[in-house]
Amino acid sequence: MSARWFAPGVLCADTITKLPPEAAGAVVVSGSHGGRYPGYLAAKAGVRAVILNDAGIGLDEAGIGSLDYLDALGVAAATVSHLSCLIGDTDDMLARGRISRASAAAQACGVVAGQGCAEAASRLTHATHASTAAPSVGEARGEVDVPGSKRRILLLDSASLVRPDDAGHIVVTGSHGGLIGGDPAAALRVDAFAAVFNDAGRSDGPGTSRLPVLEARGIAALTVAAGSARIGEAASSFHDGVISAANGTALAGGARLGEPVRTCLLAWAASR
């Protein structure tokens, strides 16, 4: 999961939440979704350019929200299609990923839709290194007020915000449901009662690979469809999300595919 060099000037990081100092001035290829907050983290790190996963593009095009944000800062950015490679896996991105969208700054470097990720990364090494400070994009950590509930429903825009005292509660994230770098230990850092992710446009496996890993730990885990909730926004996952996949523990607990996720979560919060 640690960042590593793919080629001179091109740094790989399965998650944008853990960029080393060397990311400054580099082209970063990351398996994270292409929403606004990952774009902010890339700009904050001082990258020359970044390639992310379009996460199915999804509701309100939240999966590519970083492109306009970064373009306004003069930072070249592109996304690979969620259908071309595994989200959260930069090795697969570089081997099979195909560009789906590119910002104006990236297009100026010759990055176009359909291009291989590795070729696009090489072209982006010629991008202008912008020096504009990144306007803050607040990543929220909140809670649903459920009077008399036995369990808390926590809203975390990123699974990276989970804390030890979240164990035993219901954790709703805005993160994608794919394993980061294929690492089971990265599925969730605490033993929550239940966890919710966004399927990033792939409920058939690539966007739901955390679910069986969490099942082995006895954690009910669900994904909501990318078209139903804005990726990167836990509040949207809770209020808007429709269940697209669920592990056996979640199904045994009453989760049903196609139903609003809040219906299931409110029932779990009230149960003993």
MARMISE-836635 format. One record per residue (C-alpha): residue number from 1; residue in three letters; y, x, z. Coordinates in steps of 0.25 Angstrom, whole numbers, plus 5000, padded with zeros to 4 digits. Example, Ala and Ser with C-alpha at 12.3 -4.5 7.8 and 13.67 -1.06 7.14 Angstrom:
BEGIN
(1, "Ala", (4982, 5049, 5031));
(2, "Ser", (4996, 5055, 5029));
REM end
This chain:
BEGIN
(1, "Met", (5000, 5000, 5000));
(2, "Ser", (5009, 5012, 5001));
(3, "Ala", (5019, 5015, 4990));
(4, "Arg", (5015, 5025, 4980));
(5, "Trp", (5020, 5031, 4967));
(6, "Phe", (5015, 5026, 4954));
(7, "Ala", (5023, 5035, 4945));
(8, "Pro", (5035, 5043, 4947));
(9, "Gly", (5046, 5034, 4951));
(10, "Val", (5036, 5022, 4953));
(11, "Leu", (5032, 5018, 4967));
(12, "Cys", (5021, 5008, 4970));
(13, "Ala", (5022, 4999, 4982));
(14, "Asp", (5012, 4987, 4984));
(15, "Thr", (5023, 4980, 4993));
(16, "Ile", (5038, 4982, 4992));
(17, "Thr", (5039, 4980, 5007));
(18, "Lys", (5035, 4995, 5009));
(19, "Leu", (5043, 5004, 5000));
(20, "Pro", (5044, 5019, 5004));
(21, "Pro", (5057, 5026, 5002));
(22, "Glu", (5052, 5032, 4989));
(23, "Ala", (5054, 5018, 4983));
(24, "Ala", (5069, 5021, 4982));
(25, "Gly", (5072, 5024, 4967));
(26, "Ala", (5057, 5021, 4963));
(27, "Val", (5051, 5010, 4954));
(28, "Val", (5043, 5002, 4964));
(29, "Val", (5031, 4994, 4960));
(30, "Ser", (5027, 4985, 4971));
(31, "Gly", (5017, 4974, 4972));
(32, "Ser", (5026, 4965, 4980));
(33, "His", (5031, 4952, 4974));
(34, "Gly", (5044, 4952, 4966));
(35, "Gly", (5053, 4943, 4975));
(36, "Arg", (5067, 4946, 4980));
(37, "Tyr", (5063, 4953, 4993));
(38, "Pro", (5054, 4963, 4987));
(39, "Gly", (5065, 4966, 4977));
(40, "Tyr", (5074, 4968, 4989));
(41, "Leu", (5064, 4978, 4995));
(42, "Ala", (5064, 4986, 4982));
(43, "Ala", (5079, 4986, 4981));
(44, "Lys", (5080, 4990, 4996));
(45, "Ala", (5070, 5002, 4993));
(46, "Gly", (5079, 5007, 4982));
(47, "Val", (5069, 5006, 4971));
(48, "Arg", (5073, 5009, 4957));
(49, "Ala", (5065, 4997, 4952));
(50, "Val", (5053, 4988, 4956));
(51, "Ile", (5041, 4981, 4951));
(52, "Leu", (5036, 4969, 4959));
(53, "Asn", (5026, 4958, 4957));
(54, "Asp", (5031, 4944, 4951));
(55, "Ala", (5022, 4937, 4961));
(56, "Gly", (5020, 4925, 4951));
(57, "Ile", (5036, 4924, 4950));
(58, "Gly", (5034, 4911, 4958));
(59, "Leu", (5043, 4901, 4964));
(60, "Asp", (5058, 4903, 4960));
(61, "Glu", (5053, 4917, 4954));
(62, "Ala", (5053, 4923, 4968));
(63, "Gly", (5042, 4933, 4963));
(64, "Ile", (5052, 4940, 4955));
(65, "Gly", (5065, 4938, 4963));
(66, "Ser", (5066, 4953, 4965));
(67, "Leu", (5070, 4955, 4950));
(68, "Asp", (5084, 4948, 4951));
(69, "Tyr", (5087, 4953, 4964));
(70, "Leu", (5084, 4968, 4960));
(71, "Asp", (5091, 4966, 4946));
(72, "Ala", (5104, 4963, 4954));
(73, "Leu", (5102, 4976, 4961));
(74, "Gly", (5099, 4984, 4948));
(75, "Val", (5085, 4987, 4952));
(76, "Ala", (5075, 4985, 4941));
(77, "Ala", (5063, 4976, 4945));
(78, "Ala", (5051, 4970, 4938));
(79, "Thr", (5039, 4961, 4942));
(80, "Val", (5025, 4962, 4937));
(81, "Ser", (5017, 4949, 4934));
(82, "His", (5009, 4944, 4946));
(83, "Leu", (4998, 4941, 4935));
(84, "Ser", (4997, 4955, 4931));
(85, "Cys", (4994, 4962, 4944));
(86, "Leu", (4991, 4961, 4959));
(87, "Ile", (5003, 4958, 4967));
(88, "Gly", (5004, 4968, 4979));
(89, "Asp", (4997, 4979, 4971));
(90, "Thr", (5005, 4989, 4964));
(91, "Asp", (4993, 4997, 4958));
(92, "Asp", (4989, 4984, 4951));
(93, "Met", (5004, 4981, 4947));
(94, "Leu", (5005, 4995, 4940));
(95, "Ala", (4991, 4993, 4933));
(96, "Arg", (4992, 4979, 4928));
(97, "Gly", (5006, 4973, 4932));
(98, "Arg", (5014, 4968, 4921));
(99, "Ile", (5029, 4965, 4922));
(100, "Ser", (5033, 4951, 4923));
(101, "Arg", (5048, 4952, 4925));
(102, "Ala", (5058, 4963, 4925));
(103, "Ser", (5073, 4963, 4930));
(104, "Ala", (5084, 4967, 4920));
(105, "Ala", (5085, 4981, 4926));
(106, "Ala", (5070, 4982, 4924));
(107, "Gln", (5070, 4977, 4910));
(108, "Ala", (5081, 4988, 4907));
(109, "Cys", (5070, 4998, 4910));
(110, "Gly", (5061, 4992, 4900));
(111, "Val", (5052, 4983, 4910));
(112, "Val", (5048, 4971, 4903));
(113, "Ala", (5038, 4959, 4905));
(114, "Gly", (5023, 4963, 4902));
(115, "Gln", (5025, 4978, 4905));
(116, "Gly", (5016, 4985, 4914));
(117, "Cys", (5020, 4987, 4928));
(118, "Ala", (5018, 5002, 4927));
(119, "Glu", (5026, 5004, 4914));
(120, "Ala", (5037, 4995, 4920));
(121, "Ala", (5038, 5004, 4933));
(122, "Ser", (5039, 5016, 4924));
(123, "Arg", (5051, 5010, 4916));
(124, "Leu", (5058, 5006, 4929));
(125, "Thr", (5059, 5021, 4933));
(126, "His", (5070, 5021, 4924));
(127, "Ala", (5078, 5010, 4931));
(128, "Thr", (5091, 5012, 4937));
(129, "His", (5090, 5015, 4952));
(130, "Ala", (5100, 5004, 4958));
(131, "Ser", (5107, 5008, 4971));
(132, "Thr", (5112, 4994, 4975));
(133, "Ala", (5108, 4990, 4989));
(134, "Ala", (5098, 4978, 4990));
(135, "Pro", (5104, 4965, 4995));
(136, "Ser", (5095, 4960, 5006));
(137, "Val", (5084, 4950, 5003));
(138, "Gly", (5080, 4944, 5017));
(139, "Glu", (5065, 4943, 5019));
(140, "Ala", (5063, 4932, 5029));
(141, "Arg", (5054, 4930, 5041));
(142, "Gly", (5054, 4916, 5046));
(143, "Glu", (5046, 4905, 5052));
(144, "Val", (5043, 4890, 5050));
(145, "Asp", (5047, 4882, 5061));
(146, "Val", (5034, 4873, 5065));
(147, "Pro", (5036, 4866, 5078));
(148, "Gly", (5024, 4867, 5087));
(149, "Ser", (5016, 4876, 5077));
(150, "Lys", (5005, 4885, 5083));
(151, "Arg", (5008, 4896, 5073));
(152, "Arg", (5021, 4901, 5067));
(153, "Ile", (5023, 4900, 5052));
(154, "Leu", (5030, 4913, 5048));
(155, "Leu", (5038, 4915, 5035));
(156, "Leu", (5038, 4929, 5030));
(157, "Asp", (5044, 4932, 5017));
(158, "Ser", (5035, 4945, 5016));
(159, "Ala", (5022, 4948, 5023));
(160, "Ser", (5028, 4961, 5027));
(161, "Leu", (5036, 4953, 5037));
(162, "Val", (5024, 4949, 5045));
(163, "Arg", (5024, 4954, 5060));
(164, "Pro", (5013, 4956, 5070));
(165, "Asp", (5017, 4943, 5078));
(166, "Asp", (5015, 4935, 5065));
(167, "Ala", (5000, 4936, 5068));
(168, "Gly", (4993, 4922, 5070));
(169, "His", (5004, 4914, 5063));
(170, "Ile", (5006, 4909, 5049));
(171, "Val", (5013, 4919, 5040));
(172, "Val", (5020, 4914, 5027));
(173, "Thr", (5024, 4925, 5018));
(174, "Gly", (5032, 4926, 5005));
(175, "Ser", (5023, 4938, 5001));
(176, "His", (5012, 4938, 4990));
(177, "Gly", (4998, 4936, 4994));
(178, "Gly", (4992, 4948, 4987));
(179, "Leu", (4987, 4960, 4995));
(180, "Ile", (4997, 4972, 4995));
(181, "Gly", (4990, 4983, 4988));
(182, "Gly", (4977, 4976, 4990));
(183, "Asp", (4977, 4980, 5005));
(184, "Pro", (4971, 4970, 5014));
(185, "Ala", (4978, 4975, 5026));
(186, "Ala", (4991, 4971, 5019));
(187, "Ala", (4988, 4956, 5018));
(188, "Leu", (4995, 4953, 5031));
(189, "Arg", (4999, 4961, 5043));
(190, "Val", (4995, 4951, 5054));
(191, "Asp", (4984, 4941, 5056));
(192, "Ala", (4992, 4929, 5054));
(193, "Phe", (4986, 4915, 5055));
(194, "Ala", (4990, 4912, 5040));
(195, "Ala", (4998, 4919, 5029));
(196, "Val", (5004, 4914, 5017));
(197, "Phe", (5008, 4922, 5004));
(198, "Asn", (5013, 4919, 4990));
(199, "Asp", (5002, 4920, 4979));
(200, "Ala", (5012, 4928, 4970));
(201, "Gly", (5007, 4919, 4958));
(202, "Arg", (4992, 4923, 4960));
(203, "Ser", (4984, 4914, 4969));
(204, "Asp", (4972, 4919, 4962));
(205, "Gly", (4971, 4932, 4970));
(206, "Pro", (4982, 4942, 4968));
(207, "Gly", (4992, 4934, 4975));
(208, "Thr", (4982, 4930, 4986));
(209, "Ser", (4974, 4943, 4990));
(210, "Arg", (4979, 4943, 5004));
(211, "Leu", (4972, 4930, 5007));
(212, "Pro", (4957, 4934, 5008));
(213, "Val", (4962, 4946, 5016));
(214, "Leu", (4969, 4938, 5026));
(215, "Glu", (4957, 4928, 5026));
(216, "Ala", (4948, 4940, 5031));
(217, "Arg", (4958, 4941, 5043));
(218, "Gly", (4957, 4926, 5046));
(219, "Ile", (4971, 4923, 5041));
(220, "Ala", (4974, 4910, 5033));
(221, "Ala", (4981, 4915, 5020));
(222, "Leu", (4988, 4907, 5009));
(223, "Thr", (4996, 4910, 4997));
(224, "Val", (5007, 4900, 4991));
(225, "Ala", (5009, 4899, 4976));
(226, "Ala", (5020, 4908, 4971));
(227, "Gly", (5025, 4896, 4963));
(228, "Ser", (5027, 4888, 4975));
(229, "Ala", (5034, 4898, 4984));
(230, "Arg", (5044, 4910, 4983));
(231, "Ile", (5037, 4923, 4985));
(232, "Gly", (5044, 4931, 4996));
(233, "Glu", (5049, 4919, 5003));
(234, "Ala", (5040, 4914, 5015));
(235, "Ala", (5048, 4901, 5017));
(236, "Ser", (5045, 4897, 5002));
(237, "Ser", (5030, 4900, 5004));
(238, "Phe", (5030, 4891, 5016));
(239, "His", (5039, 4880, 5011));
(240, "Asp", (5036, 4880, 4996));
(241, "Gly", (5022, 4887, 4995));
(242, "Val", (5010, 4880, 4990));
(243, "Ile", (4996, 4887, 4994));
(244, "Ser", (4990, 4894, 4982));
(245, "Ala", (4979, 4901, 4989));
(246, "Ala", (4972, 4902, 5003));
(247, "Asn", (4962, 4910, 5010));
(248, "Gly", (4950, 4904, 5016));
(249, "Thr", (4956, 4904, 5030));
(250, "Ala", (4968, 4896, 5025));
(251, "Leu", (4959, 4886, 5017));
(252, "Ala", (4951, 4884, 5030));
(253, "Gly", (4964, 4881, 5037));
(254, "Gly", (4968, 4870, 5028));
(255, "Ala", (4976, 4877, 5017));
(256, "Arg", (4975, 4870, 5004));
(257, "Leu", (4979, 4876, 4990));
(258, "Gly", (4991, 4869, 4984));
(259, "Glu", (4997, 4864, 4997));
(260, "Pro", (5010, 4868, 5003));
(261, "Val", (5008, 4880, 5011));
(262, "Arg", (5017, 4875, 5022));
(263, "Thr", (5007, 4863, 5025));
(264, "Cys", (4996, 4872, 5028));
(265, "Leu", (5005, 4882, 5036));
(266, "Leu", (5011, 4871, 5045));
(267, "Ala", (4997, 4866, 5048));
(268, "Trp", (4992, 4880, 5052));
(269, "Ala", (5005, 4882, 5061));
(270, "Ala", (5001, 4869, 5069));
(271, "Ser", (4987, 4872, 5070));
(272, "Arg", (4980, 4879, 5082));
REM end
